[in-house]
Amino acid sequence: MAACPTGWSRDEKRVKTHRSCHYERMSDGIVAFVLGGGGVLGAVEVGMLKALFAAGLRPDLVLGTSIGAINGVMVAADPTPNAPERLTDLWTSTAAREVFSASPPRQLATLARTRTHLHSPEPLRRLLEAEIGPKTFDDLPVHFECCAANIERAAEHWFTTGPVIQAVLASSAVPGLLPPVVVDGYHYIDGGIVNSIPVGRALELGARRIFVLQVGRVDHPLQVPRRPWEVASVAFEIARRHRFARDMANLPTGVEVHVLPTGAENAPPVGLWAPLAYRDFSRIRSMIHKADQASRAYLRDRLGLLV
């Protein structure tokens, strides 16, 4: 693999050598797309990607957590305007709805058998295999990493090598819904538990221009939980927002971060989501469209980009 030009930091080299340094260093430095977690609300990230590519923006680095890992790996595998179009088709497909389509009796049977989760991971695995194929991280044209929580080590883990699909499954293994994913003898669950919007990781890898694609809940007020499922939801949101707020408050000089808008209006406060909302695909097209339009307006008004 070709050596990077002198003057680049070690982290910049780590990203740039992934693409063999076959281009000149951009004046703005490494451009990162950071895609956060959020379940079915992750459809808004597709709209944001449409706007970014329409504005002529391309990533040198893609980082994803949970649903952001699924959306992100599609971009890293095909870093062209075709990626958000493929994602739109995927999100509105029957295959996407089948990931959590098991009937209540079947869910209960799975829970009784496993004692840990309601759904089989196989529909999601089949979906990823159909879209990505048997790729490794090194096969991707853009440097991609995804985050998961290591149970045995009680630690954040970043997948950077090996088979891509197993890593993405680990990053998106929502506790209670999907089983932990075993990789090299360790058990992994949803990365949103440890780093839902990984701005800090982008900084560690030398990014200087960061576009944050998140589902918008960081802007919604929290309410005191009143139902059992709301307790876990609110606790998770506190941890999630604290990490993101800390990263944003400690940005180094010279780093440009843009948190793209979802375009959502009158969303219910976090803590009041229905327990079956993760299966609701009825608003997917609307969510994608609103995020696309809101993000285009942001890029035009804030950055002067023609979209």
C-alpha positions as a printed NumPy array, in Angstrom:
array([[  0.   ,   0.   ,   0.   ],
       [  1.292,   3.43 ,  -0.888],
       [  2.732,   5.627,   1.841],
       [  0.959,   8.858,   2.751],
       [  2.637,  12.191,   2.112],
       [  4.597,  13.739,   4.963],
       [  2.851,  16.267,   7.161],
       [ -0.192,  14.123,   7.927],
       [ -0.921,  13.035,  11.476],
       [ -0.912,   9.363,  12.424],
       [ -4.728,   9.339,  12.561],
       [ -4.99 ,  11.014,   9.168],
       [ -2.659,   8.39 ,   7.732],
       [ -4.821,   5.674,   9.25 ],
       [ -7.801,   6.907,   7.259],
       [ -5.997,   7.999,   4.112],
       [ -3.955,   4.83 ,   3.627],
       [ -7.238,   2.936,   3.514],
       [ -7.687,   4.565,   0.117],
       [ -3.997,   4.24 ,  -0.807],
       [ -3.579,   8.048,  -0.782],
       [ -4.35 ,   8.219,  -4.504],
       [ -5.415,  11.857,  -4.307],
       [ -4.159,  15.099,  -2.882],
       [ -4.961,  16.118,   0.663],
       [ -8.075,  18.321,   0.776],
       [ -7.604,  21.8  ,   2.197],
       [-10.422,  21.146,   4.654],
       [ -8.799,  17.944,   5.937],
       [-10.63 ,  14.672,   6.484],
       [-14.392,  14.858,   5.89 ],
       [-16.381,  12.519,   8.157],
       [-19.994,  11.403,   8.019],
       [-21.055,  10.377,  11.556],
       [-24.293,   8.371,  11.648],
       [-25.944,   7.863,  15.028],
       [-28.344,   5.287,  16.431],
       [-32.101,   5.562,  16.744],
       [-33.913,   2.531,  15.362],
       [-36.632,   3.174,  12.805],
       [-36.049,   6.909,  13.191],
       [-32.768,   6.278,  11.355],
       [-34.723,   6.719,   8.129],
       [-34.061,  10.453,   8.491],
       [-30.365,   9.761,   7.907],
       [-31.239,   8.66 ,   4.372],
       [-32.749,  12.073,   3.686],
       [-29.646,  13.762,   5.103],
       [-27.438,  11.646,   2.862],
       [-29.493,  12.67 ,  -0.16 ],
       [-28.83 ,  16.315,   0.689],
       [-25.109,  15.798,   1.325],
       [-24.52 ,  14.039,  -1.978],
       [-26.697,  16.543,  -3.839],
       [-24.423,  19.27 ,  -2.456],
       [-21.372,  17.487,  -3.841],
       [-20.052,  16.421,  -0.437],
       [-18.218,  13.095,  -0.192],
       [-16.819,  11.366,   2.917],
       [-13.246,  10.285,   3.564],
       [-14.455,   8.555,   6.72 ],
       [-17.802,   6.996,   7.697],
       [-18.593,   6.106,  11.311],
       [-21.812,   4.403,  12.372],
       [-23.572,   3.149,  15.467],
       [-26.607,   0.838,  15.486],
       [-28.945,   1.849,  12.635],
       [-26.246,   4.347,  11.696],
       [-23.897,   1.406,  11.085],
       [-26.407,  -0.103,   8.67 ],
       [-26.917,   3.159,   6.792],
       [-23.216,   3.984,   7.015],
       [-21.873,   0.753,   5.586],
       [-24.071,   1.248,   2.53 ],
       [-22.417,   4.632,   1.966],
       [-18.906,   3.306,   2.558],
       [-19.558,   0.495,   0.075],
       [-20.865,   2.894,  -2.581],
       [-19.845,   6.516,  -1.816],
       [-21.886,   8.007,  -4.65 ],
       [-25.361,   9.586,  -4.976],
       [-26.57 ,   6.066,  -5.715],
       [-26.139,   5.081,  -2.039],
       [-29.057,   7.114,  -0.613],
       [-31.244,   5.958,  -3.489],
       [-30.44 ,   2.332,  -2.672],
       [-31.102,   3.071,   0.993],
       [-34.479,   4.577,   0.147],
       [-35.403,   1.412,  -1.745],
       [-34.139,  -0.684,   1.144],
       [-36.014,   1.226,   3.86 ],
       [-39.291,   1.   ,   1.927],
       [-38.855,  -2.66 ,   1.02 ],
       [-40.648,  -5.72 ,   2.329],
       [-37.286,  -7.077,   3.486],
       [-36.839,  -4.134,   5.869],
       [-40.286,  -4.629,   7.376],
       [-39.565,  -8.315,   7.893],
       [-36.631,  -7.641,  10.253],
       [-39.054,  -7.172,  13.163],
       [-42.204,  -8.644,  11.618],
       [-42.55 , -11.726,  13.834],
       [-46.053, -12.134,  15.267],
       [-46.594, -11.754,  19.041],
       [-46.934, -15.541,  19.531],
       [-43.7  , -16.08 ,  17.622],
       [-41.948, -13.394,  19.646],
       [-43.078, -15.028,  22.878],
       [-41.879, -18.4  ,  21.616],
       [-38.471, -16.905,  20.81 ],
       [-38.311, -15.267,  24.234],
       [-39.299, -18.51 ,  25.976],
       [-36.615, -20.403,  24.083],
       [-33.784, -17.863,  24.41 ],
       [-34.835, -15.956,  27.566],
       [-33.031, -12.883,  26.214],
       [-34.67 , -11.566,  23.028],
       [-37.829, -11.396,  20.925],
       [-36.573, -11.582,  17.342],
       [-34.247, -13.699,  15.254],
       [-31.266, -11.856,  13.716],
       [-31.551, -13.847,  10.495],
       [-33.865, -11.445,   8.573],
       [-31.414,  -8.592,   9.176],
       [-28.46 , -10.806,   8.259],
       [-30.132, -11.811,   4.981],
       [-30.9  ,  -8.178,   4.197],
       [-27.277,  -7.139,   4.72 ],
       [-25.929, -10.089,   2.757],
       [-28.154,  -9.177,  -0.183],
       [-27.018,  -5.538,  -0.128],
       [-23.354,  -5.798,   0.902],
       [-22.227,  -9.324,   0.15 ],
       [-19.201, -11.021,   1.781],
       [-17.095,  -7.87 ,   2.084],
       [-14.416,  -7.108,   4.624],
       [-13.566,  -3.641,   5.914],
       [-10.585,  -3.524,   3.573],
       [-12.879,  -4.082,   0.577],
       [-14.766,  -0.838,   1.187],
       [-13.673,   2.165,  -0.913],
       [-14.147,   4.544,   2.041],
       [-12.764,   3.998,   5.542],
       [-15.629,   2.67 ,   7.694],
       [-15.862,   1.807,  11.365],
       [-18.807,   0.807,  13.551],
       [-19.26 ,   0.744,  17.304],
       [-20.622,  -1.966,  19.595],
       [-20.663,  -2.623,  23.336],
       [-18.496,  -5.522,  24.519],
       [-20.323,  -7.33 ,  27.327],
       [-17.383,  -9.194,  28.877],
       [-15.16 ,  -6.121,  28.942],
       [-17.976,  -3.657,  29.658],
       [-16.378,  -1.425,  27.051],
       [-16.851,   0.431,  23.807],
       [-15.43 ,  -1.477,  20.858],
       [-14.734,  -0.237,  17.336],
       [-14.768,  -2.745,  14.501],
       [-12.186,  -1.838,  11.867],
       [-11.141,  -5.154,  10.32 ],
       [-12.638,  -8.48 ,   9.332],
       [-16.074,  -9.327,   7.896],
       [-18.306,  -6.257,   7.676],
       [-21.702,  -7.891,   8.141],
       [-20.882,  -9.537,  11.473],
       [-19.603,  -6.206,  12.785],
       [-22.712,  -4.311,  11.661],
       [-24.937,  -6.97 ,  13.228],
       [-23.034,  -6.516,  16.492],
       [-23.405,  -2.744,  16.345],
       [-27.172,  -3.021,  15.822],
       [-27.998,  -5.848,  18.261],
       [-30.636,  -4.011,  20.305],
       [-30.856,  -5.588,  23.793],
       [-34.11 ,  -7.441,  24.302],
       [-34.992,  -7.372,  20.615],
       [-31.986,  -9.147,  19.093],
       [-29.394, -11.52 ,  20.596],
       [-25.81 , -10.509,  21.357],
       [-23.452, -11.176,  18.455],
       [-20.352, -13.269,  19.086],
       [-17.12 , -12.112,  17.447],
       [-13.787, -13.74 ,  18.342],
       [-15.238, -15.192,  21.547],
       [-16.734, -11.923,  22.847],
       [-20.406, -10.968,  23.   ],
       [-21.478,  -7.615,  21.575],
       [-24.683,  -5.58 ,  21.778],
       [-25.942,  -2.303,  20.329],
       [-23.259,   0.385,  20.169],
       [-25.767,   3.058,  21.119],
       [-25.297,   1.985,  24.715],
       [-21.713,   3.257,  24.762],
       [-21.422,   5.804,  21.938],
       [-24.614,   6.617,  20.086],
       [-23.371,   9.644,  18.096],
       [-19.608,   9.085,  17.778],
       [-18.302,  12.588,  17.126],
       [-15.372,  11.906,  19.462],
       [-14.242,   8.958,  17.36 ],
       [-14.192,  11.137,  14.254],
       [-11.947,  13.593,  16.096],
       [ -9.624,  10.779,  17.182],
       [ -9.221,   9.76 ,  13.545],
       [ -8.27 ,  13.27 ,  12.486],
       [-11.535,  14.534,  10.973],
       [-11.653,  18.279,  10.474],
       [-15.05 ,  18.62 ,   8.831],
       [-17.754,  16.5  ,  10.423],
       [-21.358,  16.07 ,   9.311],
       [-23.507,  14.562,  12.053],
       [-26.517,  12.532,  10.946],
       [-28.7  ,  11.869,  13.985],
       [-32.355,  11.077,  14.513],
       [-33.206,  14.335,  16.26 ],
       [-34.072,  13.132,  19.727],
       [-31.231,  15.15 ,  21.24 ],
       [-33.437,  18.194,  20.63 ],
       [-36.563,  16.762,  22.259],
       [-37.311,  17.27 ,  25.968],
       [-37.144,  14.355,  28.355],
       [-40.039,  13.608,  30.672],
       [-40.206,  11.667,  33.913],
       [-41.061,   8.039,  32.993],
       [-44.535,   6.753,  33.875],
       [-44.446,   3.28 ,  32.301],
       [-41.977,   0.371,  32.595],
       [-40.592,   0.697,  29.067],
       [-40.122,   4.451,  29.539],
       [-37.7  ,   3.941,  32.43 ],
       [-35.097,   2.244,  30.208],
       [-35.747,   4.697,  27.375],
       [-35.17 ,   7.78 ,  29.511],
       [-32.109,   6.3  ,  31.234],
       [-30.592,   5.469,  27.858],
       [-31.299,   8.959,  26.522],
       [-29.575,  10.619,  29.477],
       [-26.399,   8.602,  28.882],
       [-26.623,   9.132,  25.135],
       [-27.07 ,  12.886,  25.309],
       [-24.413,  13.342,  27.958],
       [-21.732,  11.718,  25.755],
       [-22.747,  13.722,  22.692],
       [-22.937,  17.002,  24.63 ],
       [-19.499,  16.382,  26.113],
       [-17.986,  15.7  ,  22.697],
       [-19.562,  18.835,  21.243],
       [-18.416,  20.972,  24.168],
       [-14.802,  19.882,  23.731],
       [-14.272,  20.379,  20.024],
       [-10.695,  21.392,  19.233],
       [ -9.895,  24.584,  17.374],
       [-10.129,  24.268,  13.617],
       [-12.772,  21.538,  13.575],
       [-16.048,  22.231,  11.768],
       [-19.104,  20.24 ,  12.908],
       [-22.534,  20.367,  11.296],
       [-25.499,  18.644,  12.979],
       [-28.024,  18.142,  10.209],
       [-31.736,  18.744,  10.916],
       [-34.407,  16.067,  10.655],
       [-37.189,  18.373,   9.552],
       [-39.497,  16.715,  12.091],
       [-42.233,  18.764,  13.727],
       [-44.271,  18.08 ,  16.862],
       [-42.48 ,  14.844,  17.708],
       [-43.579,  13.281,  21.021],
       [-41.167,  13.815,  23.926],
       [-38.714,  10.986,  24.517],
       [-40.127,   8.589,  27.085],
       [-43.577,   8.534,  25.508],
       [-42.725,   6.342,  22.512],
       [-45.056,   3.333,  22.31 ],
       [-43.328,   0.013,  23.024],
       [-44.021,  -1.229,  19.476],
       [-42.899,   1.963,  17.722],
       [-39.709,   0.217,  16.56 ],
       [-41.888,  -1.731,  14.091],
       [-43.691,   1.294,  12.625],
       [-42.583,   1.842,   9.022],
       [-45.662,   3.829,   8.019],
       [-43.878,   7.226,   7.921],
       [-40.597,   6.217,   6.278],
       [-41.017,   8.106,   3.002],
       [-42.216,  11.221,   4.792],
       [-39.29 ,  11.112,   7.244],
       [-36.767,  10.757,   4.411],
       [-38.332,  13.606,   2.435],
       [-38.511,  16.021,   5.373],
       [-34.916,  15.342,   6.418],
       [-33.758,  15.768,   2.827],
       [-35.481,  19.153,   2.451],
       [-34.411,  20.436,   5.875],
       [-30.801,  19.376,   5.321],
       [-30.68 ,  20.954,   1.864],
       [-31.873,  24.222,   3.383],
       [-29.236,  23.963,   6.106],
       [-26.407,  23.324,   3.644],
       [-27.58 ,  26.178,   1.451],
       [-28.095,  28.699,   4.262],
       [-25.146,  27.789,   6.509],
       [-22.521,  26.728,   3.974],
       [-23.658,  28.465,   0.815],
       [-23.773,  25.183,  -1.09 ],
       [-25.939,  24.823,  -4.153],
       [-28.299,  21.92 ,  -3.587]])
